[in-house]
Amino acid sequence: MGLAYQPYVGQWSASADNPFAPGRLYTPAFNSYRGGISVTQPHGGIWAARQQVALHFDREGRVSRIEAQGVLDLDLSALRDASASAWSRTYFKHFEGQTPQAAVSVDHLGSVYRQLAFLVQEAGGAPLTLSTYGTGFDLGYWRRLGEEDFVVLPVWAENRVDFVAADAETPTTQTAIDELYVYFPPEATFVVPAPDRVILETTGTAGHALALSAVHLRIFEPAEKDAPGAVLNPGFFLGDANAQVGLAAAEINASAGRTLLTIKQGVPNIAVDGTLDNARMRFAIRSALAQAQVANDRHPGTVTHLIISNEYAESIPQVGDTPSPTRQVTEMVRFARAQMAPGGDFEALGLAVGVRSHGFRGADVDSTDPAIRRFTQDVRELIQVTDVLMENIYPSPQAVEQARATGHWDAFFDRDDGELSIQWRRLEASIAGLADGKRVELMIGEIGHPTNGIAFNLPGYVVGARSGASGSAFARVCAHLADRDTRIDQPGIDAFQAYFNPRTSAAFLTEAFRWSREQGVQIHTFEAFDEPHKSAQNLPLAGLGLAESTLNHGGSYGAEGFYGIFRYTGVAGFSATSGHPIRPGSKLVEPLPEDPEGAATPWASQFDGQLRSKLPGFDFRGMAHAFVRDAPTPENGRGD
């Protein structure tokens, strides 16, 4: 049973009973989670870090010299056989008003480890395969320092400052837990510690107005694999929540003594100047390989695939001399293969390498369109270096309309005439005609239907529009835009909820997995958990007006945050978040009435939420076990 999985369960749940904005589909900004941290105990977490600054004073009390050192210890085996709490530790600073308080250790109930353990629990021991999207490293985690580029990642660290007076025998020391920035060499798979290579920024002159402006923790330098003290670049493991998926899954598998979770490790689209062929993308690929290697060392077979890019390989006109998107992906596939080839830094890792798109079925050797002909040739070249192609396929507005009207999804899932079967056969034929005899496995990378919101396949929807075709569902939504184009009145909400709701979503998933079993096609339903950050609250969206943004599928009423089978009830405020418990209605509106039956969602603070099912009409456990019953074996005639 396959699921798409992005571990951003979030600071908010995108739901109409959001306690900060009841009745509205609204989500403030999301901040990613980093866990498994122990600032002061290197073996209490995967990593521990510290920064030490010494301020030396002369007899007149002026700063005469500033020194700094930094250390980051990475122990990838530290959490073996550890508890869920140990895997879920992070640090956080609450605010009182606008004043940050001291950092406190937090046991995150929505951590990556707990999300994965929850999926295992809900599946009742049936194995799951998860297709992910990131490695923990993203485009913005980058900084130029002097003449060099670095990967820069924030880490919670012990920040120690020693005040050394001229005549004092011992310094006066202040310590705090702070989120500091560590610099990692981007093109190095292996590094050695270099604690004295910290760079200080100061102002003034010694003995006069010398002051510290910034400390840049450049504490590692590149090394050969067999150099004394060489370790995998710690930056591979210290990004956002994605960086822990493989490691946490391997630990859950090892604890169970069998493979409950397999991971298709995704690498995001990290384009610089219009191309994926750049140092940042290569760092992300190395990160994925490093995480897979450590995970599989813990429990063999946890990470099985490397999926490079998502919906990047497509047919678009070429711009200047820049290689087409598909050729860029092909080059990155070649890079990943070279890393796993004999003599590579990750030789013998042996992951299958694939690419996820939504346009492979558009390749056509008979097309007269120059862009399609070029794309077709690019796909032919890609096939020669890849093992797997994933295609994202969603129902058309016509199929969505039929599901609303009839309650069933035959227009999409019918074995012979349904949209999915037709598109799948087209994909198979297209790729077979380009493979030149090479075997390439085909899968569905994403398939799904949201439980709420305005989706891109709402009948009549037009991207970036503020009105729709007369009589369409989107036109009915647009007709109820209110409050200076920032709110949709209830009749408009009712219009899109007639199409996107838990009932139609549960029916869709049931049929999707039935189709998968009957056709023998690996699918990954989108998505395991809601992703509330995708329903953007910062309007207007880039390039759109306010009305067009409010009506957009990625806007504050958009369905992008509602594709999950499960959700998380942890809720946070804005950047200045109080440590006090959050009560429904405590912001923006009067308190909500209490539910005498106790059936209301038990909203909690951002780290104290619950992972919950959204779809009472969908038998997740039964469906997961159906794949076990239907698994090919020699006895049932569907094995080798």
C-alpha positions as CSV (number, residue, x, y, z in Angstrom):
1,M,0.0,0.0,0.0
2,G,1.6,3.3,-1.1
3,L,1.3,6.8,0.3
4,A,2.9,10.0,-0.6
5,Y,4.4,11.5,2.5
6,Q,5.7,15.0,3.4
7,P,6.3,15.2,7.2
8,Y,5.1,18.8,7.7
9,V,2.0,18.1,9.9
10,G,2.4,21.6,10.9
11,Q,1.9,24.3,13.4
12,W,-1.7,24.6,12.3
13,S,-4.4,22.3,11.1
14,A,-6.3,23.6,8.0
15,S,-9.8,23.1,9.2
16,A,-13.0,25.1,9.4
17,D,-13.0,24.7,13.2
18,N,-9.5,26.2,13.5
19,P,-9.7,27.9,17.0
20,F,-8.1,31.1,15.7
21,A,-10.6,31.5,12.8
22,P,-13.6,29.3,13.2
23,G,-15.6,28.8,10.1
24,R,-12.8,29.9,7.8
25,L,-10.2,27.9,5.9
26,Y,-7.1,29.8,7.1
27,T,-3.6,28.8,8.1
28,P,-0.8,31.0,9.4
29,A,2.8,30.4,8.4
30,F,4.3,27.0,8.9
31,N,7.7,26.4,10.5
32,S,9.4,23.0,9.9
33,Y,10.4,20.7,12.7
34,R,13.9,19.5,13.6
35,G,14.1,16.7,16.2
36,G,16.3,14.3,17.9
37,I,18.4,17.0,19.4
38,S,20.4,17.1,22.7
39,V,22.3,20.3,23.1
40,T,24.4,19.2,26.1
41,Q,24.4,15.4,25.9
42,P,26.0,14.2,22.6
43,H,24.6,10.7,23.1
44,G,21.1,11.9,24.1
45,G,20.3,12.8,20.5
46,I,21.6,12.5,16.9
47,W,23.5,15.7,17.3
48,A,24.7,18.2,19.9
49,A,26.4,21.5,19.3
50,R,28.0,24.4,21.2
51,Q,29.6,27.7,20.5
52,Q,32.1,29.4,22.8
53,V,33.0,33.0,22.6
54,A,35.7,34.6,24.8
55,L,35.7,38.4,25.3
56,H,39.0,39.6,26.7
57,F,39.1,43.0,28.5
58,D,42.1,45.2,29.3
59,R,42.6,47.0,32.6
60,E,40.4,49.9,31.5
61,G,37.5,47.5,30.9
62,R,37.6,47.7,27.1
63,V,37.5,44.7,24.8
64,S,41.0,43.9,23.6
65,R,40.5,40.6,21.9
66,I,37.6,38.3,20.8
67,E,38.0,34.5,20.3
68,A,35.5,31.9,19.3
69,Q,35.2,28.2,18.8
70,G,32.4,25.8,17.7
71,V,31.7,22.1,17.9
72,L,29.0,19.9,16.5
73,D,29.0,16.2,17.4
74,L,27.0,13.9,15.2
75,D,26.2,10.4,16.4
76,L,23.9,8.7,14.0
77,S,23.7,5.6,16.2
78,A,22.8,7.6,19.3
79,L,19.1,6.9,19.1
80,R,19.2,3.2,18.4
81,D,16.7,1.4,20.6
82,A,15.6,4.8,22.0
83,S,12.1,5.8,22.9
84,A,9.7,7.9,20.8
85,S,10.4,10.8,23.2
86,A,14.1,10.7,22.5
87,W,13.4,10.8,18.7
88,S,11.0,13.7,19.2
89,R,13.1,16.1,21.2
90,T,13.5,19.6,20.0
91,Y,14.0,23.1,21.4
92,F,11.7,26.0,21.2
93,K,11.4,29.6,22.5
94,H,8.0,30.8,23.5
95,F,7.2,34.5,23.6
96,E,5.6,36.7,26.1
97,G,4.3,39.5,23.9
98,Q,7.2,40.3,21.7
99,T,9.8,39.1,24.2
100,P,11.4,35.7,23.6
101,Q,11.8,33.5,26.6
102,A,14.5,31.0,27.4
103,A,14.6,27.9,25.1
104,V,13.0,24.9,26.5
105,S,13.2,21.2,25.6
106,V,10.1,20.0,23.9
107,D,8.8,16.4,23.3
108,H,7.0,16.9,20.0
109,L,3.9,14.7,19.7
110,G,3.8,15.4,16.0
111,S,7.4,14.5,15.3
112,V,8.5,12.5,12.2
113,Y,9.1,9.4,14.3
114,R,5.6,9.6,15.8
115,Q,4.0,10.2,12.5
116,L,5.6,7.1,11.0
117,A,4.8,5.1,14.1
118,F,1.2,6.3,13.9
119,L,0.9,5.1,10.3
120,V,2.3,1.7,11.3
121,Q,-0.2,1.5,14.1
122,E,-3.1,2.5,11.8
123,A,-2.1,-0.1,9.3
124,G,-2.2,-2.8,11.9
125,G,1.1,-4.3,11.0
126,A,0.6,-4.4,7.2
127,P,3.6,-3.0,5.4
128,L,3.5,0.5,3.8
129,T,5.6,2.2,1.2
130,L,6.1,5.9,1.4
131,S,7.2,8.2,-1.4
132,T,8.7,11.4,0.0
133,Y,9.7,14.7,-1.5
134,G,12.7,16.2,0.3
135,T,16.0,15.6,2.0
136,G,15.8,18.4,4.6
137,F,17.8,20.7,2.4
138,D,16.2,23.4,0.4
139,L,17.2,26.3,-1.9
140,G,17.5,28.9,0.7
141,Y,19.9,27.0,3.0
142,W,22.8,28.7,1.3
143,R,25.2,31.6,2.1
144,R,28.3,33.1,0.6
145,L,31.1,33.8,3.1
146,G,34.1,35.6,1.7
147,E,34.8,33.8,-1.6
148,E,33.2,30.5,-0.7
149,D,29.6,29.2,-0.9
150,F,28.3,27.1,2.1
151,V,25.3,25.1,3.1
152,V,24.0,26.9,6.2
153,L,21.7,25.2,8.6
154,P,20.3,26.4,11.9
155,V,21.0,24.2,14.9
156,W,20.1,24.5,18.5
157,A,23.4,24.9,20.4
158,E,24.8,25.8,23.8
159,N,25.9,29.4,23.4
160,R,28.6,30.2,26.0
161,V,30.2,33.6,26.4
162,D,33.2,34.0,28.7
163,F,34.1,37.4,30.0
164,V,37.8,37.5,30.7
165,A,38.9,40.4,32.8
166,A,42.6,41.5,32.7
167,D,43.3,40.5,36.3
168,A,40.7,37.7,36.9
169,E,41.9,34.2,37.5
170,T,38.7,32.7,36.0
171,P,36.2,34.1,33.5
172,T,32.6,35.1,34.2
173,T,30.4,32.9,32.1
174,Q,26.9,33.2,30.6
175,T,25.2,30.4,28.8
176,A,22.0,30.0,26.9
177,I,20.4,27.7,24.4
178,D,20.1,29.5,21.0
179,E,19.5,28.6,17.4
180,L,22.8,29.3,15.7
181,Y,24.0,28.8,12.1
182,V,26.6,26.2,11.1
183,Y,28.4,26.3,7.7
184,F,29.0,23.1,5.8
185,P,31.1,22.7,2.6
186,P,28.5,21.9,-0.1
187,E,30.6,19.7,-2.5
188,A,32.1,17.5,0.2
189,T,30.7,14.1,1.1
190,F,33.2,13.7,3.9
191,V,34.6,16.3,6.3
192,V,36.8,16.6,9.3
193,P,36.2,18.9,12.3
194,A,37.8,22.3,12.1
195,P,36.8,24.0,15.4
196,D,39.2,26.9,15.0
197,R,38.0,27.9,11.5
198,V,35.2,30.0,12.9
199,I,34.9,33.4,11.3
200,L,34.2,36.4,13.4
201,E,32.7,39.7,12.3
202,T,33.7,42.6,14.5
203,T,33.4,46.4,14.5
204,G,35.7,49.0,16.0
205,T,39.3,48.5,17.1
206,A,40.9,46.6,20.0
207,G,41.0,48.6,23.2
208,H,38.7,51.3,21.8
209,A,35.3,50.2,20.5
210,L,35.8,46.6,19.6
211,A,32.5,44.7,19.4
212,L,31.3,41.4,18.1
213,S,28.8,41.6,15.2
214,A,28.4,37.9,14.3
215,V,29.9,34.4,14.7
216,H,29.9,32.2,11.6
217,L,30.4,28.6,12.7
218,R,32.5,27.3,9.8
219,I,33.7,24.3,11.8
220,F,34.2,21.6,9.1
221,E,36.5,21.3,6.1
222,P,36.4,18.8,3.2
223,A,38.3,15.5,3.5
224,E,38.9,12.3,1.6
225,K,36.8,9.3,2.6
226,D,39.8,7.6,4.3
227,A,41.3,10.6,6.0
228,P,41.8,10.4,9.8
229,G,38.7,11.6,11.6
230,A,36.7,11.9,8.4
231,V,32.9,11.6,8.8
232,L,29.9,12.0,6.5
233,N,29.1,15.7,6.1
234,P,26.8,16.5,9.1
235,G,24.8,18.9,7.0
236,F,23.3,15.9,5.2
237,F,21.3,15.1,8.4
238,L,20.5,18.5,9.9
239,G,17.9,20.0,7.7
240,D,14.1,20.2,8.2
241,A,11.8,17.3,9.0
242,N,12.5,15.5,5.8
243,A,16.0,14.7,6.9
244,Q,14.7,12.3,9.6
245,V,12.3,10.2,7.5
246,G,14.7,7.4,6.5
247,L,16.4,7.2,9.9
248,A,13.2,7.1,11.8
249,A,11.7,4.5,9.5
250,A,14.7,2.3,9.8
251,E,14.5,2.5,13.6
252,I,10.9,1.5,13.6
253,N,11.7,-1.4,11.3
254,A,14.6,-2.5,13.4
255,S,12.5,-2.3,16.6
256,A,9.8,-4.5,14.9
257,G,12.3,-6.9,13.5
258,R,10.7,-6.7,10.1
259,T,10.2,-4.2,7.3
260,L,7.0,-2.3,8.0
261,L,8.0,0.9,6.2
262,T,9.9,1.2,2.9
263,I,10.9,4.7,1.7
264,K,11.2,6.0,-1.8
265,Q,13.5,8.9,-0.9
266,G,12.6,12.1,-2.9
267,V,14.9,14.9,-3.9
268,P,13.2,18.3,-4.4
269,N,13.6,20.6,-7.4
270,I,16.5,22.9,-6.4
271,A,17.0,25.1,-9.5
272,V,19.5,27.9,-9.7
273,D,19.5,30.2,-12.7
274,G,17.0,27.9,-14.5
275,T,18.8,24.6,-14.0
276,L,19.0,21.7,-11.6
277,D,22.7,21.1,-12.6
278,N,24.2,23.0,-9.7
279,A,26.0,22.5,-6.4
280,R,22.8,22.9,-4.2
281,M,21.0,20.1,-6.1
282,R,24.0,17.9,-5.9
283,F,24.2,18.5,-2.1
284,A,20.5,17.5,-1.8
285,I,21.2,14.3,-3.8
286,R,24.2,13.5,-1.6
287,S,22.0,14.1,1.5
288,A,19.4,11.6,0.2
289,L,22.1,9.0,-0.4
290,A,23.7,9.6,3.0
291,Q,20.4,9.2,4.8
292,A,19.6,6.1,2.8
293,Q,22.9,4.5,3.6
294,V,22.6,5.1,7.3
295,A,19.0,3.9,7.3
296,N,19.8,0.7,5.4
297,D,22.8,0.1,7.7
298,R,20.4,0.1,10.6
299,H,17.7,-2.0,8.8
300,P,18.5,-3.3,5.3
301,G,15.8,-2.5,2.7
302,T,14.3,0.5,4.5
303,V,15.1,2.9,1.6
304,T,14.7,1.3,-1.8
305,H,14.5,4.2,-4.3
306,L,15.9,7.6,-5.0
307,I,13.3,9.8,-6.8
308,I,14.9,12.9,-8.3
309,S,12.6,15.9,-8.8
310,N,8.9,16.3,-8.8
311,E,6.9,17.5,-11.9
312,Y,10.1,19.2,-13.3
313,A,10.5,17.0,-16.3
314,E,7.9,18.3,-18.7
315,S,7.4,19.6,-22.2
316,I,8.1,23.4,-22.3
317,P,9.8,25.6,-24.9
318,Q,13.5,25.7,-24.5
319,V,15.0,29.0,-23.2
320,G,18.2,30.0,-24.8
321,D,21.0,27.6,-24.4
322,T,19.8,26.2,-21.1
323,P,19.2,22.5,-21.3
324,S,15.5,21.5,-21.2
325,P,14.1,20.5,-17.7
326,T,14.1,16.9,-18.7
327,R,17.7,16.9,-19.7
328,Q,18.6,18.6,-16.5
329,V,16.9,15.8,-14.5
330,T,18.7,13.3,-16.7
331,E,22.1,14.8,-15.7
332,M,21.2,14.7,-12.0
333,V,20.2,11.0,-12.4
334,R,23.6,10.4,-13.9
335,F,25.2,12.2,-11.0
336,A,23.3,10.0,-8.5
337,R,24.3,6.9,-10.3
338,A,27.9,7.9,-10.3
339,Q,27.8,8.4,-6.6
340,M,26.6,4.7,-6.2
341,A,28.9,3.3,-8.9
342,P,32.2,1.5,-8.0
343,G,34.6,4.1,-6.7
344,G,31.7,6.5,-5.8
345,D,31.2,7.9,-2.3
346,F,28.1,5.6,-1.9
347,E,29.2,2.7,-4.0
348,A,27.1,-0.5,-3.6
349,L,24.2,1.4,-2.0
350,G,22.1,0.0,-4.9
351,L,19.0,2.2,-4.8
352,A,16.7,2.2,-7.8
353,V,16.7,5.7,-9.3
354,G,13.5,7.3,-10.6
355,V,11.9,10.5,-11.7
356,R,8.4,11.9,-10.8
357,S,6.4,13.9,-13.4
358,H,2.9,14.6,-14.6
359,G,3.8,14.7,-18.3
360,F,5.4,11.5,-19.4
361,R,2.2,10.3,-21.0
362,G,2.5,13.3,-23.2
363,A,5.6,12.0,-25.0
364,D,4.6,11.3,-28.6
365,V,6.9,10.3,-31.4
366,D,4.3,11.2,-34.0
367,S,3.8,14.8,-32.8
368,T,4.4,17.7,-35.1
369,D,4.8,20.1,-32.2
370,P,8.5,21.0,-31.9
371,A,8.3,21.2,-28.1
372,I,6.7,17.8,-27.8
373,R,9.1,16.2,-30.2
374,R,12.0,17.6,-28.2
375,F,10.4,16.4,-25.0
376,T,9.9,12.9,-26.5
377,Q,13.6,12.7,-27.4
378,D,14.5,13.9,-23.9
379,V,12.4,11.2,-22.3
380,R,14.0,8.6,-24.5
381,E,17.4,9.6,-23.2
382,L,16.1,9.7,-19.6
383,I,14.7,6.2,-19.8
384,Q,18.2,4.9,-20.6
385,V,19.6,6.0,-17.3
386,T,16.6,5.6,-15.0
387,D,14.9,2.5,-13.4
388,V,11.5,4.0,-12.5
389,L,9.2,6.7,-13.9
390,M,6.4,8.0,-11.7
391,E,3.4,9.7,-13.2
392,N,1.0,12.0,-11.2
393,I,-2.6,11.5,-12.3
394,Y,-5.7,13.2,-10.9
395,P,-9.3,13.1,-12.0
396,S,-10.7,15.6,-14.5
397,P,-13.4,18.1,-13.6
398,Q,-15.8,15.9,-15.5
399,A,-15.0,12.9,-13.3
400,V,-15.3,15.1,-10.2
401,E,-18.7,16.3,-11.4
402,Q,-19.9,12.7,-11.9
403,A,-18.7,11.7,-8.4
404,R,-20.7,14.6,-6.8
405,A,-23.8,13.8,-8.8
406,T,-23.8,10.0,-8.5
407,G,-21.6,9.2,-5.4
408,H,-19.3,6.9,-7.4
409,W,-16.0,7.3,-9.3
410,D,-16.7,5.1,-12.4
411,A,-15.8,7.8,-14.8
412,F,-12.3,7.8,-13.4
413,F,-11.7,4.2,-12.2
414,D,-13.7,2.0,-14.6
415,R,-11.3,-0.8,-15.5
416,D,-11.9,-0.4,-19.3
417,D,-13.2,3.1,-20.0
418,G,-12.2,5.1,-16.9
419,E,-9.9,8.0,-17.2
420,L,-7.2,6.4,-15.1
421,S,-7.1,3.2,-17.1
422,I,-7.0,5.1,-20.4
423,Q,-4.2,7.4,-19.3
424,W,-2.3,4.5,-17.8
425,R,-2.5,2.5,-21.0
426,R,-1.3,5.6,-22.9
427,L,1.6,6.0,-20.5
428,E,2.6,2.3,-21.0
429,A,2.5,2.6,-24.7
430,S,4.4,5.9,-24.8
431,I,7.2,4.6,-22.6
432,A,7.4,1.2,-24.3
433,G,7.8,2.9,-27.7
434,L,10.8,5.0,-26.3
435,A,12.5,2.4,-24.2
436,D,14.3,0.6,-27.0
437,G,14.0,-2.7,-25.1
438,K,15.2,-1.3,-21.8
439,R,13.0,-2.3,-18.8
440,V,11.7,0.6,-16.8
441,E,9.2,0.3,-14.0
442,L,6.1,2.6,-14.1
443,M,4.3,3.8,-11.0
444,I,1.7,6.4,-10.1
445,G,3.5,9.0,-8.0
446,E,0.5,10.9,-6.8
447,I,-3.3,10.3,-7.0
448,G,-5.8,11.8,-4.6
449,H,-8.9,13.8,-3.8
450,P,-9.1,16.5,-1.0
451,T,-11.6,16.6,1.8
452,N,-12.1,20.3,1.6
453,G,-11.2,23.5,-0.2
454,I,-11.0,24.8,-3.8
455,A,-9.1,22.3,-5.9
456,F,-7.6,22.7,-9.4
457,N,-10.1,20.2,-10.8
458,L,-13.2,21.9,-9.4
459,P,-15.6,22.1,-12.4
460,G,-15.2,25.5,-14.1
461,Y,-12.0,26.4,-12.2
462,V,-9.5,28.5,-14.0
463,V,-6.1,29.2,-12.5
464,G,-5.7,32.9,-11.6
465,A,-9.3,33.8,-12.4
466,R,-11.9,35.7,-10.3
467,S,-14.9,34.4,-12.2
468,G,-15.9,31.1,-13.9
469,A,-18.0,29.9,-16.7
470,S,-21.7,30.6,-16.1
471,G,-23.4,27.9,-14.1
472,S,-20.2,26.1,-13.1
473,A,-19.2,25.2,-9.5
474,F,-16.4,27.7,-9.6
475,A,-18.7,30.5,-10.8
476,R,-21.0,29.8,-7.8
477,V,-17.9,30.1,-5.5
478,C,-16.8,33.3,-7.1
479,A,-20.3,34.8,-6.7
480,H,-19.9,34.7,-2.9
481,L,-16.5,36.4,-2.6
482,A,-16.9,39.0,0.2
483,D,-15.1,41.2,2.7
484,R,-12.8,43.1,0.3
485,D,-12.0,39.9,-1.7
486,T,-10.5,38.1,1.3
487,R,-13.4,35.9,2.4
488,I,-15.9,33.5,0.8
489,D,-19.4,33.5,2.3
490,Q,-21.0,30.2,3.3
491,P,-23.0,29.5,0.1
492,G,-19.6,29.6,-1.8
493,I,-18.1,27.3,0.7
494,D,-21.0,25.0,0.4
495,A,-20.5,25.0,-3.4
496,F,-16.9,23.6,-3.3
497,Q,-17.6,21.4,-0.3
498,A,-20.2,19.6,-2.4
499,Y,-17.3,18.2,-4.4
500,F,-14.5,18.0,-1.9
501,N,-15.5,16.4,1.4
502,P,-14.7,13.4,3.5
503,R,-17.3,11.2,1.8
504,T,-16.1,11.7,-1.8
505,S,-12.5,11.5,-0.6
506,A,-13.1,8.1,1.2
507,A,-14.9,6.7,-1.9
508,F,-12.0,7.9,-4.1
509,L,-9.3,6.2,-1.9
510,T,-11.3,3.0,-1.7
511,E,-11.5,2.8,-5.5
512,A,-7.9,3.9,-6.0
513,F,-6.5,1.1,-3.9
514,R,-8.9,-1.4,-5.5
515,W,-7.7,-0.3,-8.9
516,S,-4.1,-0.6,-7.8
517,R,-4.6,-4.2,-6.6
518,E,-6.5,-5.3,-9.6
519,Q,-4.2,-3.7,-12.1
520,G,-1.0,-4.6,-10.3
521,V,0.1,-1.0,-10.4
522,Q,2.0,0.7,-7.6
523,I,0.3,3.9,-6.6
524,H,1.0,6.5,-3.9
525,T,-2.1,8.3,-2.7
526,F,-1.6,12.0,-2.0
527,E,-1.2,12.4,1.0
528,A,-0.6,10.6,4.3
529,F,-1.2,13.7,6.3
530,D,-2.7,17.1,5.7
531,E,-0.2,19.8,4.8
532,P,-1.8,23.0,6.1
533,H,1.1,25.2,5.1
534,K,0.1,24.6,1.4
535,S,-3.1,26.6,2.0
536,A,-1.2,29.9,1.8
537,Q,-2.4,32.7,4.2
538,N,0.0,35.4,2.9
539,L,-2.2,37.0,0.2
540,P,-2.0,38.1,-2.5
541,L,-0.1,35.2,-4.0
542,A,2.8,36.1,-6.4
543,G,1.5,37.5,-9.6
544,L,-2.1,37.5,-8.6
545,G,-4.6,40.0,-7.3
546,L,-6.3,39.6,-3.9
547,A,-9.5,38.2,-5.3
548,E,-7.7,35.8,-7.6
549,S,-5.5,34.6,-4.7
550,T,-8.5,34.0,-2.4
551,L,-10.1,31.9,-5.1
552,N,-6.9,30.1,-6.0
553,H,-6.4,26.4,-5.3
554,G,-3.2,27.3,-3.3
555,G,-4.8,30.2,-1.4
556,S,-6.3,30.4,2.0
557,Y,-9.4,28.5,0.9
558,G,-7.4,26.2,-1.4
559,A,-7.5,22.4,-1.2
560,E,-3.7,22.0,-1.2
561,G,-3.7,21.6,2.6
562,F,-6.6,19.0,2.6
563,Y,-5.4,15.9,0.7
564,G,-4.4,13.9,3.8
565,I,-5.9,10.7,5.1
566,F,-4.8,11.8,8.5
567,R,-4.3,15.2,10.3
568,Y,-2.6,16.7,13.3
569,T,-4.5,18.8,15.9
570,G,-1.5,20.8,17.2
571,V,-2.1,24.6,16.7
572,A,0.3,27.5,17.1
573,G,-0.1,31.2,17.0
574,F,2.0,33.5,14.9
575,S,5.7,34.0,15.4
576,A,5.2,35.4,18.9
577,T,3.7,32.2,20.4
578,S,2.7,32.0,24.0
579,G,3.6,29.0,26.1
580,H,0.2,29.0,27.7
581,P,-2.4,26.5,26.5
582,I,-4.4,27.6,23.5
583,R,-8.2,27.6,23.9
584,P,-10.6,27.5,21.0
585,G,-11.6,31.0,20.0
586,S,-8.8,32.7,21.9
587,K,-7.8,34.8,18.9
588,L,-9.8,36.8,16.4
589,V,-13.2,35.7,17.6
590,E,-15.3,35.2,20.7
591,P,-14.9,31.7,22.4
592,L,-16.7,28.9,20.7
593,P,-19.5,27.1,22.6
594,E,-18.5,24.0,24.4
595,D,-19.6,20.7,22.8
596,P,-21.6,18.8,25.5
597,E,-21.0,15.5,23.8
598,G,-17.2,16.0,23.9
599,A,-17.1,15.3,20.1
600,A,-15.2,18.4,19.1
601,T,-11.6,18.2,18.0
602,P,-9.3,18.3,21.1
603,W,-7.2,21.3,19.8
604,A,-3.8,21.6,21.6
605,S,-0.6,23.6,21.4
606,Q,1.6,23.0,18.5
607,F,3.7,20.3,20.1
608,D,0.9,18.6,22.0
609,G,-1.5,17.7,19.3
610,Q,-2.9,14.4,18.2
611,L,-2.5,12.5,15.0
612,R,-6.1,11.6,13.9
613,S,-8.0,10.0,11.1
614,K,-10.1,12.3,8.9
615,L,-12.1,9.7,7.0
616,P,-14.4,7.5,9.1
617,G,-15.7,6.1,5.8
618,F,-12.3,4.8,4.7
619,D,-11.0,1.5,6.1
620,F,-7.2,2.2,6.2
621,R,-6.3,-0.9,8.1
622,G,-8.4,-3.2,6.1
623,M,-7.1,-1.7,2.8
624,A,-3.5,-2.1,4.0
625,H,-4.1,-5.7,4.8
626,A,-5.8,-6.3,1.5
627,F,-2.5,-5.7,-0.2
628,V,-0.9,-8.3,1.9
629,R,-3.6,-10.8,1.0
630,D,-3.3,-10.0,-2.7
631,A,0.5,-10.0,-2.8
632,P,1.9,-12.0,-5.7
633,T,3.1,-15.5,-4.6
634,P,3.9,-18.7,-6.6
635,E,0.9,-20.3,-4.9
636,N,-1.7,-17.9,-6.3
637,G,-0.1,-17.9,-9.7
638,R,0.9,-14.2,-9.7
639,G,4.5,-14.7,-8.5
640,D,7.7,-15.7,-10.3
